[in-house]
Amino acid sequence: DDAVATHLYRIVQESLNNAVKHANASQINVTLKAEQDHGLLEISDDGIGIPDCLDDSSGLGLNIMKHRCGLFDGEITINPAGRCGTQVRCRFPINPPENIN
């Protein structure tokens, strides 16, 4: 679906921008795969990381990523990636609802 593809692209774009601009990451990995009845988009970096607890007042870009993922019934998590770095995971149904804007 073109709309879902566009939203996923923008989530990757924002994640890459954050990793470069805020985390000073030297390596960023992007993975998109299908697992049974859902897709999984993962972006991880080796930057300085993100605070352990994010609240609703987090940056505009993070809130927009959460909104975009919700538009196609996806679930997004943004967490520290182990000892350093950040991991963004967007899990979504492979056959999303028909009316996505």
URTALIN-V930958 format. One line per field, one symbol per residue. ss: DSSP state (h for helix, s for strand, l for the rest). burial: I if it has 16 or more other C-alpha atoms within 10 Angstrom, else O. A space follows every 10 residues. Layout:
BEGIN
ss->???
burial->???
END
This chain:
BEGIN
ss->lhhhhhhhhh hhhhhhhhhh hllllllsss sssssllsss ssssslllll lllllllllh hhhhhhhhhh hlllssssss lllllsssss ssslllllll l
burial->OOOIOOIIOO IIOIIIOIII OOIOIOOIOO OOOOOOOOII IIIIIIIIII OOOOOOOOOO OIOOIIIIIO IIOIIIOIII IOOOIIIIII IIIIOOOOOO O
END
